[in-house]
Amino acid sequence: MLLNADIMFSSDAYEGVDRDDDRLQYSVGGTYLLNRKVGLSVSASHFEQSSDGVAGGADFTVNRLTMTLVAQF
């Protein structure tokens, strides 16, 4: 079993525009090797963006669960 995780945060302050965006993203996942050539990967991720200011966009959140069949030769 191969495991992975990551986290990322970014903040943007726009010049000449009243807008500040903050973004947070994190994910966890793993790959289970069924044999030497085939594996099954599963990953869960979360992304959120908040925007402030007069020109700010809408806040939103994205949650994603993916499953992938992996083949290596």
Secondary structure, 3 states (H helix, E strand, C coil): CEEEEEEEEEEEECCCCCCEEEEEEEEEEEEEECCCCEEEEEEEEEEEEEEECCCCCCCEEEEEEEEEEEECC
